Amino acid sequence: MNTTTITNPIIWADVPDPSVIRAGTTFYMVSTSMHSMPGCPIMKSENLMNWELVSYVFDKLEDNDAHNLLNGKGIYSAGSWAASLRYHDGLFYVCFSSNDMKRFYVYRTEDIENGKWERFVIGGLQHDPSMLFDDGRVYVIHGNGDIRITELTADATALKPDGINQLLLETDRDGIMLRAEGCHAYKINGYYYLFFIDWPRVGNKRRRQLCYRSRHLLGPYEHKIVLDDRMDYRNNGVAQGGIFDTPDGDWYAMLFQDHGAVGRIPCVLPVAWEDGWPVFGAEGKAPKAFEVRLPGTTPKPLVISDEFDYKTNRLALNWQWNHNPDNTKWSVTERPGHLRLTTSHVTHSVEFARNTLTQRTEGPACAGTTVMEISNMKPGDRAGLAALQYVFGSVCIQVEDDGGRYVAMCVNGRAEGGEGEIAVERFRYEGDRIYLQIEFQFDNGDREDIARFRYSSDGEVWHSIGEPLHLQYKLEHFMGYRFGLYNYATKQTGGYADFDYFRYEKLV
């Protein structure tokens, strides 16, 4: 019998709100992507431990100033939230709400790895939805505290006229800071199971996993706490997600844990059944390691190095843009072996720079290095490598009005009560080529997570610049820190920077 060791977290990176299904012997997972494009990443696995990124549900969600990061607008902490993934009668479905658009989206495809997704838009928000197929009818169960059920048409593409649309249940209020949300709904062996998280003000005071069940779709429901554990990390509960079985009939859950500045990281737990209730973990705990009866596979990296050596103007799946890109202003074919970023509009901060190309960071520590050719930057241009979140930092080249170039370490101006970016330290730089590096350290226990910034003129001798950035997971972005390659204009457009490569290293 083939077995695999599950080691939690299975991915030490920002993969929030996981929704997992099994189709045949393959497990698929979708995750929240918010302002990153393309959106709703799809990963697959044969053993629940090693996951491979295989596709996205959409290239762009909407086409407006906020989604395009224009005129001071953006969709940070909005976009696609808490997607639900389901497989029914040969079709894969993904549904989610967008807080900025106040809309509910349903996508479907026959081929989850290679197919084109059909898109359907329904007015109104359905917070943290879960799609439920039940005897020829389709429902979405959603809400925060007051949980509602809404019926869709049989093809799940629109609201069903005169269908069920009502309050399903009211979850606990007393002593609760965050009432139940994050629904994952199932029908198993004659019971309807609804999984939620809540956050009590009393007791352990952390996110915990709840299960509601009923023999009848519309209730009444009984409930219990099925997991309240922090897996030895601060007081951050492992919670929010759903359950699924293996071909051999074993059951597991995929949940996540808030893990500091790196983001929200997914964890797999064994699930047993007692008296029709799911029992999560082992003796009430989220285990750090355990065996599963699933085959071993070769791990595939989630964050990659890239030499930008492409035959067509299409990037590896591991990259996502910060908001919608302007596809006329980036290229990996204009100069083969390089990523060219050309400025397209005037702004004041990397946070509002179009065509910032991002990848996740990973714990416990990691580093990213790039080399950038800067001779075609214009006065006022800013280009470099960012540690991207609401409290961001960067190591970059700044070109001044007289054409003088400076290497700088910059931070978010909000830290000083202003806007844009503030240079913590900078020096005159004479070369046409510069190496830039950021190192992240996340495994600091109760201490702050930090990033350090460096530059080099030859890639051999490195110089620290500025000061360590104290990393903070802020809800204004609602995403773990990312590496970002960027170039933006503060004076005039048309300048460009060529990035020769991005090289990534996991550190211990």
C-alpha positions as CSV (number, residue, x, y, z in Angstrom):
1,M,0.0,0.0,0.0
2,N,1.4,3.4,-1.0
3,T,1.5,6.0,1.8
4,T,2.4,9.6,2.0
5,T,3.4,11.6,5.1
6,I,1.3,14.8,5.5
7,T,3.4,17.5,7.1
8,N,1.5,20.7,8.2
9,P,1.3,23.2,6.9
10,I,1.2,21.5,3.5
11,I,2.0,24.8,1.8
12,W,3.8,27.5,3.9
13,A,2.4,30.3,1.8
14,D,-0.7,32.4,1.3
15,V,-3.4,30.0,0.0
16,P,-6.4,31.3,1.9
17,D,-10.0,30.0,1.9
18,P,-9.3,26.6,0.3
19,S,-12.1,24.7,-1.2
20,V,-11.3,21.1,-2.1
21,I,-13.0,18.4,-4.1
22,R,-12.1,15.0,-5.5
23,A,-12.7,13.9,-9.1
24,G,-11.7,10.3,-9.5
25,T,-8.3,9.9,-7.9
26,T,-7.3,13.6,-8.2
27,F,-8.0,16.3,-5.7
28,Y,-8.5,19.9,-6.8
29,M,-8.4,23.1,-4.8
30,V,-9.4,26.7,-5.4
31,S,-8.3,29.6,-3.3
32,T,-9.1,33.3,-2.8
33,S,-7.1,35.6,-5.1
34,M,-8.7,39.1,-4.5
35,H,-6.7,41.7,-6.5
36,S,-4.2,39.3,-8.1
37,M,-4.7,38.5,-11.8
38,P,-5.3,35.9,-13.2
39,G,-7.7,34.9,-10.5
40,C,-9.0,31.9,-8.6
41,P,-6.0,29.6,-8.8
42,I,-6.7,25.9,-9.3
43,M,-4.3,23.4,-7.8
44,K,-4.3,19.6,-8.1
45,S,-2.8,16.8,-6.0
46,E,-2.8,13.0,-5.9
47,N,-1.9,12.7,-2.2
48,L,-3.0,15.9,-0.4
49,M,0.6,16.8,0.4
50,N,2.1,17.8,-3.0
51,W,0.0,20.4,-4.9
52,E,0.6,21.7,-8.4
53,L,-0.8,24.9,-9.8
54,V,-2.6,24.0,-13.0
55,S,-4.9,26.9,-14.1
56,Y,-6.9,29.9,-13.2
57,V,-10.6,30.4,-13.4
58,F,-10.4,33.9,-15.1
59,D,-7.7,36.2,-16.6
60,K,-9.6,39.3,-15.4
61,L,-12.8,39.7,-13.4
62,E,-13.9,43.2,-14.5
63,D,-12.5,46.0,-16.7
64,N,-12.8,49.3,-14.8
65,D,-10.6,51.9,-13.1
66,A,-10.5,50.0,-9.8
67,H,-9.6,46.7,-11.3
68,N,-7.1,48.4,-13.7
69,L,-5.5,50.3,-10.8
70,L,-6.2,53.7,-12.4
71,N,-7.0,57.2,-11.1
72,G,-6.1,56.3,-7.5
73,K,-8.6,53.4,-7.4
74,G,-8.0,49.7,-6.6
75,I,-9.6,46.6,-5.4
76,Y,-7.2,45.7,-2.5
77,S,-8.9,43.4,-0.1
78,A,-11.8,43.0,-2.5
79,G,-12.1,41.2,-5.8
80,S,-12.9,37.4,-5.6
81,W,-13.5,36.2,-2.0
82,A,-13.8,32.6,-0.6
83,A,-14.6,30.7,-3.8
84,S,-16.5,27.4,-3.6
85,L,-15.4,24.5,-5.9
86,R,-17.8,21.7,-6.8
87,Y,-18.0,18.9,-9.4
88,H,-21.4,17.7,-10.6
89,D,-22.5,15.7,-13.6
90,G,-19.3,16.1,-15.5
91,L,-18.9,19.9,-14.9
92,F,-16.7,21.8,-12.5
93,Y,-18.2,24.9,-10.9
94,V,-16.6,27.8,-9.0
95,C,-18.7,30.5,-7.4
96,F,-17.8,33.5,-5.3
97,S,-18.8,37.1,-4.4
98,S,-16.9,40.3,-5.2
99,N,-17.2,42.9,-2.5
100,D,-16.3,45.8,-4.7
101,M,-18.7,44.9,-7.5
102,K,-21.6,43.7,-5.2
103,R,-22.0,40.7,-7.5
104,F,-22.1,37.0,-7.3
105,Y,-20.2,35.0,-9.9
106,V,-20.6,31.4,-11.2
107,Y,-18.1,29.9,-13.5
108,R,-18.2,26.4,-15.0
109,T,-16.1,24.2,-17.3
110,E,-15.8,20.6,-18.4
111,D,-12.0,20.6,-18.2
112,I,-10.7,22.1,-14.9
113,E,-7.1,22.0,-16.0
114,N,-7.2,23.2,-19.6
115,G,-10.8,24.3,-20.4
116,K,-12.4,27.7,-20.9
117,W,-14.6,28.7,-18.1
118,E,-18.2,30.0,-18.8
119,R,-19.0,33.1,-16.8
120,F,-22.4,34.0,-15.2
121,V,-23.1,37.1,-13.1
122,I,-25.8,37.4,-10.5
123,G,-26.6,40.7,-8.7
124,G,-26.0,41.0,-5.0
125,L,-23.5,39.6,-2.5
126,Q,-23.6,36.1,-1.1
127,H,-21.0,36.2,1.6
128,D,-18.6,33.2,1.8
129,P,-20.9,31.0,-0.3
130,S,-21.0,27.2,-0.6
131,M,-22.7,25.6,-3.6
132,L,-24.8,22.5,-2.8
133,F,-26.3,20.1,-5.4
134,D,-29.2,18.1,-4.0
135,D,-31.5,15.9,-6.0
136,G,-31.7,18.0,-9.1
137,R,-31.8,21.3,-7.3
138,V,-28.9,23.7,-6.6
139,Y,-28.5,26.0,-3.6
140,V,-26.0,28.5,-2.3
141,I,-25.7,28.7,1.5
142,H,-24.0,32.0,2.6
143,G,-23.8,34.7,5.2
144,N,-22.2,35.9,8.4
145,G,-24.0,35.1,11.6
146,D,-27.4,35.1,9.9
147,I,-27.0,32.2,7.4
148,R,-29.2,32.3,4.3
149,I,-30.1,29.8,1.6
150,T,-30.6,30.9,-2.0
151,E,-31.8,28.6,-4.8
152,L,-30.2,28.7,-8.2
153,T,-31.6,27.3,-11.5
154,A,-30.8,23.6,-12.2
155,D,-27.8,24.6,-14.3
156,A,-26.5,26.8,-11.5
157,T,-26.2,29.9,-13.7
158,A,-29.0,32.2,-12.4
159,L,-31.4,32.8,-9.5
160,K,-34.3,30.4,-9.7
161,P,-37.6,32.4,-10.0
162,D,-39.7,31.7,-7.0
163,G,-37.0,29.4,-5.6
164,I,-36.0,29.1,-1.9
165,N,-34.5,32.4,-0.7
166,Q,-34.7,32.7,3.1
167,L,-32.9,32.8,6.4
168,L,-31.7,29.3,7.1
169,L,-30.4,29.7,10.7
170,E,-29.1,32.2,13.2
171,T,-25.7,31.3,14.7
172,D,-24.6,32.2,18.2
173,R,-24.2,35.8,19.2
174,D,-23.3,35.6,22.9
175,G,-19.6,35.9,23.6
176,I,-18.8,35.9,19.9
177,M,-16.5,38.5,18.3
178,L,-17.0,37.1,14.7
179,R,-20.2,35.2,14.1
180,A,-20.2,32.1,12.0
181,E,-19.1,32.4,8.4
182,G,-17.1,30.6,5.7
183,C,-19.7,28.0,4.9
184,H,-18.8,24.6,3.3
185,A,-22.0,22.6,2.7
186,Y,-22.5,18.9,2.0
187,K,-25.1,16.1,2.0
188,I,-23.6,12.9,3.3
189,N,-25.5,9.8,4.3
190,G,-28.8,11.5,4.7
191,Y,-27.5,14.5,6.7
192,Y,-26.9,18.0,5.6
193,Y,-23.6,19.3,7.1
194,L,-22.6,22.9,7.2
195,F,-19.1,23.9,8.3
196,F,-18.3,27.4,9.6
197,I,-15.8,29.2,11.7
198,D,-16.5,31.7,14.5
199,W,-14.3,33.7,16.9
200,P,-15.3,33.8,20.5
201,R,-14.5,36.6,23.0
202,V,-14.2,34.1,25.8
203,G,-12.3,30.9,26.4
204,N,-9.4,30.4,24.0
205,K,-10.4,33.5,22.0
206,R,-9.3,32.2,18.6
207,R,-11.0,31.1,15.4
208,R,-12.5,27.6,15.7
209,Q,-14.3,25.1,13.4
210,L,-18.0,24.5,13.8
211,C,-20.3,21.9,12.3
212,Y,-24.1,22.2,11.9
213,R,-26.1,19.2,10.8
214,S,-29.7,18.3,10.1
215,R,-31.8,15.6,8.4
216,H,-33.7,18.3,6.6
217,L,-32.3,21.0,4.3
218,L,-34.2,23.8,6.0
219,G,-33.5,22.5,9.5
220,P,-33.7,22.6,12.4
221,Y,-29.9,22.3,12.8
222,E,-27.9,21.1,15.8
223,H,-24.2,22.0,16.1
224,K,-21.0,21.4,17.9
225,I,-17.4,22.6,17.9
226,V,-15.3,20.1,15.9
227,L,-11.8,21.8,16.3
228,D,-10.3,24.5,18.5
229,D,-6.6,24.3,18.2
230,R,-3.7,26.6,17.3
231,M,-1.1,24.0,16.3
232,D,1.5,25.7,18.5
233,Y,1.5,29.0,16.6
234,R,0.7,32.0,18.7
235,N,-3.1,31.9,19.4
236,N,-4.1,31.5,15.8
237,G,-6.8,28.8,15.3
238,V,-6.7,26.3,12.5
239,A,-10.1,26.7,11.0
240,Q,-12.3,27.3,7.9
241,G,-12.7,24.8,5.2
242,G,-14.4,21.6,4.2
243,I,-14.2,17.9,4.0
244,F,-13.7,15.2,1.3
245,D,-13.0,11.5,1.0
246,T,-10.4,9.4,-0.8
247,P,-11.0,6.6,-3.2
248,D,-10.5,4.2,-0.2
249,G,-13.1,5.9,1.8
250,D,-10.9,7.8,4.3
251,W,-12.0,11.3,5.2
252,Y,-9.9,14.5,5.5
253,A,-10.4,18.2,6.0
254,M,-8.6,21.2,4.4
255,L,-8.5,24.2,6.7
256,F,-6.2,27.2,7.0
257,Q,-4.3,29.1,9.7
258,D,-3.5,32.8,9.9
259,H,0.3,32.7,10.0
260,G,1.6,36.2,10.4
261,A,2.9,38.2,7.4
262,V,3.4,35.2,5.1
263,G,-0.4,34.9,5.0
264,R,-3.0,32.2,5.5
265,I,-1.6,28.8,5.1
266,P,-3.5,25.5,4.4
267,C,-3.4,22.4,6.6
268,V,-4.8,18.9,6.1
269,L,-6.4,17.1,9.0
270,P,-7.7,13.5,9.4
271,V,-11.5,13.2,9.9
272,A,-13.2,10.3,11.7
273,W,-17.0,9.8,12.2
274,E,-18.7,9.2,15.5
275,D,-22.5,9.0,15.8
276,G,-22.8,10.8,12.5
277,W,-20.6,13.7,13.6
278,P,-17.2,14.4,12.0
279,V,-14.3,14.4,14.4
280,F,-11.4,16.6,13.3
281,G,-7.7,15.9,14.0
282,A,-6.2,13.6,16.6
283,E,-7.4,13.9,20.2
284,G,-8.7,17.4,19.5
285,K,-5.5,18.7,18.0
286,A,-4.4,19.5,14.5
287,P,-1.5,17.1,13.9
288,K,1.7,18.4,12.5
289,A,2.4,15.0,10.7
290,F,0.5,11.9,9.9
291,E,0.3,9.1,7.3
292,V,-2.3,8.9,4.5
293,R,-3.1,5.9,2.2
294,L,-2.3,7.8,-0.9
295,P,0.6,7.5,-3.4
296,G,3.8,9.5,-3.2
297,T,4.4,12.1,-5.9
298,T,7.1,14.6,-6.8
299,P,6.6,18.0,-5.3
300,K,6.1,20.9,-7.7
301,P,7.2,24.4,-6.6
302,L,4.6,27.1,-5.9
303,V,7.1,29.9,-6.2
304,I,9.7,29.6,-8.9
305,S,12.8,31.2,-10.4
306,D,12.4,32.5,-13.9
307,E,14.9,33.4,-16.6
308,F,12.1,35.0,-18.7
309,D,13.1,32.8,-21.6
310,Y,9.8,32.5,-23.4
311,K,8.9,31.9,-27.1
312,T,5.5,33.6,-26.7
313,N,4.4,36.5,-24.6
314,R,2.9,34.3,-21.9
315,L,4.3,33.9,-18.4
316,A,4.5,30.8,-16.1
317,L,1.4,30.2,-14.0
318,N,3.2,31.0,-10.8
319,W,3.2,34.7,-11.7
320,Q,0.2,36.9,-11.0
321,W,-0.2,40.6,-11.8
322,N,-1.2,43.1,-9.1
323,H,-4.6,44.0,-10.5
324,N,-5.3,43.8,-14.3
325,P,-2.2,44.4,-16.4
326,D,-1.9,46.7,-19.3
327,N,-0.8,44.0,-21.8
328,T,0.6,46.6,-24.2
329,K,3.2,47.6,-21.7
330,W,5.0,44.4,-20.7
331,S,6.8,41.8,-22.8
332,V,9.1,38.8,-22.5
333,T,9.6,38.7,-26.3
334,E,10.7,42.3,-27.2
335,R,14.0,41.5,-25.7
336,P,14.3,37.7,-25.5
337,G,15.3,36.5,-22.1
338,H,14.1,39.6,-20.3
339,L,10.9,40.9,-18.7
340,R,10.4,44.4,-20.0
341,L,8.1,46.7,-18.0
342,T,7.2,50.0,-19.7
343,T,5.5,52.8,-17.8
344,S,2.0,53.5,-18.9
345,H,0.6,56.1,-16.5
346,V,1.8,58.5,-13.9
347,T,1.4,57.6,-10.2
348,H,3.1,58.1,-6.8
349,S,3.6,54.6,-5.4
350,V,4.3,51.0,-6.2
351,E,0.9,50.3,-4.7
352,F,-0.7,52.0,-7.7
353,A,1.8,50.9,-10.3
354,R,0.3,48.9,-13.2
355,N,2.1,45.8,-14.3
356,T,3.6,44.9,-11.0
357,L,4.4,41.2,-11.4
358,T,4.1,39.2,-8.2
359,Q,4.7,35.8,-6.7
360,R,4.0,34.6,-3.1
361,T,6.6,34.4,-0.4
362,E,7.1,31.2,1.6
363,G,8.0,30.4,5.2
364,P,10.0,29.9,7.3
365,A,12.3,32.1,5.2
366,C,13.0,32.9,1.6
367,A,14.8,35.2,-0.7
368,G,14.3,36.7,-4.2
369,T,16.9,38.2,-6.4
370,T,16.7,40.1,-9.7
371,V,19.0,42.0,-12.0
372,M,17.7,45.0,-13.8
373,E,19.0,47.1,-16.7
374,I,18.1,50.7,-16.2
375,S,19.6,52.7,-19.0
376,N,16.1,53.3,-20.6
377,M,14.4,54.6,-17.5
378,K,13.2,58.3,-17.7
379,P,13.4,61.1,-15.2
380,G,10.9,60.4,-12.4
381,D,10.8,56.7,-13.0
382,R,10.9,54.2,-10.1
383,A,11.7,50.5,-10.7
384,G,12.8,47.6,-8.5
385,L,11.9,44.7,-6.3
386,A,9.1,45.1,-3.7
387,A,7.9,43.4,-0.5
388,L,4.3,44.0,-1.4
389,Q,1.6,44.4,1.2
390,Y,-0.2,47.5,2.7
391,V,3.0,48.1,4.7
392,F,5.4,47.7,1.8
393,G,9.1,48.1,1.3
394,S,11.3,48.1,-1.8
395,V,14.8,48.2,-3.1
396,C,14.8,50.2,-6.3
397,I,16.3,52.7,-8.7
398,Q,15.0,56.3,-8.7
399,V,15.8,58.5,-11.6
400,E,15.7,62.2,-10.8
401,D,14.9,65.2,-13.0
402,D,18.5,65.7,-14.0
403,G,18.8,62.1,-15.1
404,G,20.8,61.1,-12.0
405,R,20.2,57.6,-10.7
406,Y,19.9,56.6,-7.1
407,V,19.6,53.2,-5.4
408,A,17.1,53.4,-2.6
409,M,15.3,51.4,0.0
410,C,11.8,52.8,0.3
411,V,8.8,52.3,2.6
412,N,5.1,53.1,2.5
413,G,4.7,56.8,3.2
414,R,1.7,56.0,5.5
415,A,4.2,55.0,8.1
416,E,5.2,58.6,8.3
417,G,1.6,60.0,8.0
418,G,1.9,60.7,4.3
419,E,1.3,59.0,0.9
420,G,3.5,57.5,-1.8
421,E,6.9,56.2,-0.9
422,I,9.6,57.5,1.4
423,A,13.3,56.7,0.9
424,V,14.8,55.4,4.1
425,E,18.3,55.5,2.6
426,R,19.6,56.1,-0.9
427,F,22.9,56.5,-2.7
428,R,24.0,57.8,-6.1
429,Y,24.3,54.9,-8.6
430,E,26.4,55.1,-11.7
431,G,25.9,51.8,-13.5
432,D,23.4,50.7,-16.1
433,R,22.8,47.3,-14.4
434,I,21.9,46.6,-10.8
435,Y,21.2,43.5,-8.7
436,L,18.4,43.7,-6.1
437,Q,17.5,41.3,-3.3
438,I,14.9,40.9,-0.6
439,E,15.2,38.3,2.2
440,F,12.1,37.4,4.2
441,Q,12.1,35.8,7.7
442,F,8.8,34.6,8.9
443,D,9.4,31.9,11.5
444,N,10.0,34.3,14.4
445,G,7.6,32.9,17.0
446,D,6.1,35.8,18.9
447,R,8.6,38.3,17.3
448,E,7.8,40.3,14.3
449,D,8.4,39.0,10.8
450,I,11.0,41.0,8.9
451,A,12.4,41.6,5.4
452,R,15.9,42.8,4.6
453,F,17.0,44.7,1.5
454,R,20.2,44.5,-0.5
455,Y,21.8,45.7,-3.7
456,S,24.9,44.9,-5.7
457,S,26.6,46.2,-8.8
458,D,28.1,42.8,-9.8
459,G,26.0,40.1,-8.1
460,E,29.0,39.2,-6.0
461,V,29.4,41.9,-3.3
462,W,26.1,42.8,-1.6
463,H,25.3,45.9,0.4
464,S,22.5,46.2,2.9
465,I,20.4,49.3,2.4
466,G,17.8,51.0,4.5
467,E,16.5,49.1,7.5
468,P,14.7,45.9,8.1
469,L,11.0,46.2,7.4
470,H,8.7,45.0,10.1
471,L,6.2,43.0,8.1
472,Q,2.5,43.3,9.0
473,Y,-0.4,41.3,7.7
474,K,-3.0,44.1,7.1
475,L,-6.6,43.7,6.1
476,E,-6.3,46.6,3.8
477,H,-4.7,44.2,1.3
478,F,-5.9,40.9,3.0
479,M,-3.0,39.0,1.4
480,G,0.4,37.7,2.5
481,Y,3.5,39.5,1.4
482,R,4.6,39.0,-2.2
483,F,7.6,39.6,-4.3
484,G,6.9,42.3,-6.8
485,L,8.8,43.4,-9.9
486,Y,7.7,46.9,-10.9
487,N,8.4,50.0,-12.9
488,Y,6.3,53.2,-12.7
489,A,6.5,56.8,-13.7
490,T,6.1,59.9,-11.5
491,K,6.7,62.4,-14.3
492,Q,6.3,61.0,-17.8
493,T,5.5,57.7,-19.4
494,G,7.4,55.6,-21.9
495,G,10.5,54.6,-19.9
496,Y,11.3,51.0,-19.4
497,A,13.3,48.6,-17.3
498,D,14.5,45.2,-18.4
499,F,14.6,42.4,-15.7
500,D,17.1,39.7,-16.7
501,Y,15.8,37.1,-14.3
502,F,14.1,36.4,-10.9
503,R,15.9,33.8,-8.8
504,Y,14.1,32.4,-5.8
505,E,15.5,30.5,-2.8
506,K,13.8,28.8,0.1
507,L,15.8,29.4,3.3
508,V,15.9,27.5,6.6
